[in-house]
């Protein structure tokens, strides 16, 4: 994995974690977001697991947990969670994009292309630098 994409992930993919924090929120999700921001990924995952025990039907919870797994370079678990988010909400463009970045990071380039196209079709604008690097690494001109 390139350091470049670590920065890209931090700047593009994980922003929803930062934007959704509520000042007085004390739910498992809010705790997880704060733990995530403090780079305490295992603790964030534990809070999100608790939330999923209560309500396993919320796509965003799987997205957040996928982000935490991605940050630990546990790409298999991240892909599993992004896929679950998509199963719950088939139009969840950000989950497709995050999964594309994760596939890229684990050298699953064809799957990355597939998810990038799906995210774009659903209205998500993929990061230009990511698309350019994906083109370079795959030799495709899409």
N, C-alpha and C positions, 0 to 999 in steps of 0.2 A: 504494500500500500504506500502511496506517495504522501509525503507530508503535505504537499499542495492540497490534496483532497481532504486531509484532516481539517485544514483551514476552511475549505469549501463547505464541508459538512457543518462545521461550527457556525459559519456565517449564513448558510442557506437552509439547511435541513432542520437544524435544531432550534431555530428562532421561535417556532410555536411554543416551545417550553417557556421561553422568556416572556412572550407576549400574554400568556394566559394566567400568570401569577396574580392572585388577588391578595391584597395587603393583609387581610385578617383571615384568610382561608386556612383552615386547619384540617381539611379532609385529607385522606390518604393521597389523593392526587396533588394537592397543594404541597404537602410535605415532600412528596416525591420530586416535585419540580425544584424545590429549594435544595434538596439533597443533590439533585442532578447538577444544579448550578455550582455546587460546592465540590463537584467531581467525586461524589460518594455514590458511585453507580450501583454497587451492590445493595446499599441501603435504599436507594431509589427503587430498585427492582423489587425489594421486599415490600415497600409501601404499595407499589402498583399491584403486586400479587394479592395483597390484602384487599385492595379495591376490586380486583377481579373476582375474589371469593364472594364479595357482596353483590356485584353486578358484572357478570362476564359478557354482557351484550353491548358494551360501549367501545366503539372502534378506536376512539382517541386514546383510551387507556392502553390498548395494544400498540398504537403508534408510539406513545411515550416510552413504553417498556422496550420496544424495538430500538428506539434511539439510544437508550441506556445500554442495551446489549451491543449496539454498533460501537458505542464509545469505548467499550471493553474489548473491541475487535472480536466479539463472538458473533460472527456474521451468520452462522447457521440459525442461531436463536433469533437474531434480528429479522432475518428473512421470514422465519416462521411467524413472528408477531406481525410484521407488515402484511403478510398473507392473510392472517386472521382478521386484521382490520379491514382488508379488502373483501373478505368473505362476508363480514357484517355489513359493510357499506361499499358495494361494488363501484360506486362513483367517487370514491375517496382519492382524489388526484394526488394529494401529498403522500399518501401511503404508497402509491405506485412509484412516485419519484424517489422516495426514500429507499424503496426496495431496489429500484434501478441503480442507485448509488451503491447500495450494499452488494448487489450482484457485480457491479464493476469492481468493487474493492476485493472481491473474491474471484476475479477473472471470469465471471460469467457474462461475457460481453453480449452474446446474443439475447440473453434474458434481459440485460440492461437496456438494450435497444427496444425490445418489446415493451418494457414498462415505461421508458421515456416517451415512446409514441402514445401509449395509453394515457399517461398523465397529461400530455399536451392536448390530446383529443378531448380530455375532460376539463380543459381550461387552465391547467397549470403551465406556467412558462418556465421550462427548464433553464438552469443557469448556463449561459453561453459558454463559459470556460469549460464546464463539464462536458457539454456536447462536443466542443472542439477536441478535447482530450480523448473522448470516446471515439471520435472519428480517426484520430491519429493512431490509437492503439488497435483499432480494428480494420483500418484501411478502407473504411466505408465513407461515402460521400452522400449523406442523407440530407 
